[in-house]
Amino acid sequence: MSDPSAPATRSWADLSGPALDAALSERSIAVVPVGAIEHHGPHLPLRTDALIAEAVAFAAVTRAAASGLDVWLLPTVSYGKSDEHYWAPGTVWLEGTTLLEQLVEIGRSIALTRARTVVFVNGHGGNVMLLGWLNRELRRRFGLRSFSMSAGAGGAGDGLEGRPDELGQGIHAGFAETSVVMHLAPGLVSPDLPPRNVPERIAGLRHIGFNAKPVMFGWTSDDFGPTGVIGDPTGANAAHGRELFERGVAFVADALAEIDGFVFG
């Protein structure tokens, strides 16, 4: 049976200040989607990362709230650290220090409420290291419990069941992202998909590379060719996109439940 006293919305910004103040407690979890406005090849919208982060976070907050968690969704931070795509028209990016300062100030504002936990659901790989930095800043400065996680709606194609083998290098505008956008907003995907563009020489290295390889390196997306694609969007489909999206929602909702019970020590 639903709780008649529960708020009708889990959108932080849809309530008045007094209504939000009355609804929040020390158990409240503030969820902030973080994305990017950046080049995603000739076939995907510039807001791909923001779109995915927001959609996953909304669905996960809805699911977590239904299970009894006191979770709240804040508006999406759409501009990210996207300087790897600086060369491409339409990319709108912030310097890392500028984005860090903005997110710290969002955390400071949350800390002025009764909520003591903030979670950043991230849709853009270029934000990952900065969010790790942010978590400690918010803990040290304001005493918040601060967490960050991927929206989880990705992963390189593995060559199985009709998926292309992206050799672990499908990180941008490839099979996964294209499939997820086909599921979420099919009208925003061009029917003319660009060709496979997988950096196979890097895939063959033991230490240097993407996706958990231990040696990182500086790069911009045009280092791998003129389309900005790093992966293989050919064969992308909405059915696979739905599967990835649902997997991402389940991951974030499960993580929120774990965060709810998290204690230090």
Disulfide bonds with the S-S distance in Angstrom:
none
